[in-house]
């Protein structure tokens, strides 16, 4: 998880998810959460990035 990914996840959550996961269910969930409120979308994006980092280490 790079610093650029974390900054993108906080500032533009759907863009960060799209760049790391591509089109899919995770992106649509993040878009919905971001529409509900910016904070839930950002939290979800950081969480997805951290889970992706854990999968890469295994």
C-alpha positions in Angstrom: 0.0 0.0 0.0 1.8 3.1 -1.2 1.4 6.6 0.0 -0.2 7.7 -3.3 -2.8 5.0 -3.0 -3.7 6.1 0.6 -4.0 9.7 -0.4 -6.2 8.8 -3.3 -8.3 6.6 -1.1 -8.9 9.5 1.3 -9.4 12.3 -1.4 -11.0 10.3 -4.2 -12.2 6.9 -2.9 -13.8 5.5 -6.1 -10.7 6.4 -8.2 -8.5 4.6 -5.8 -10.7 1.5 -5.9 -10.9 1.6 -9.7 -7.1 1.8 -10.1 -6.5 -1.1 -7.7 -9.5 -3.4 -8.2 -10.9 -2.4 -11.6 -14.6 -2.5 -12.4 -16.6 -4.8 -10.1 -18.7 -5.0 -7.1 -16.2 -3.4 -4.8 -16.2 -0.3 -7.0 -20.0 0.0 -7.0 -20.1 -0.5 -3.2 -17.6 2.3 -2.8 -19.5 4.6 -5.1 -22.6 4.1 -3.1 -20.8 4.6 0.2 -19.2 7.8 -1.2 -22.6 9.1 -2.3 -24.0 8.5 1.1 -21.1 10.3 2.7 -17.5 11.0 1.8 -16.2 9.5 5.1 -17.8 6.0 4.6 -16.4 5.9 1.1 -12.9 6.8 2.3 -13.0 4.3 5.1 -14.0 1.6 2.7 -11.3 2.5 0.2 -8.6 2.4 2.9 -9.9 -0.9 4.2 -9.9 -2.5 0.7 -6.4 -1.3 0.1 -5.2 -2.7 3.5 -6.9 -6.1 2.6 -5.2 -6.1 -0.8 -1.8 -5.5 0.9 -2.4 -8.4 3.3 -3.3 -10.7 0.3 -0.1 -9.6 -1.4 2.1 -10.5 1.6 0.7 -14.1 1.9 
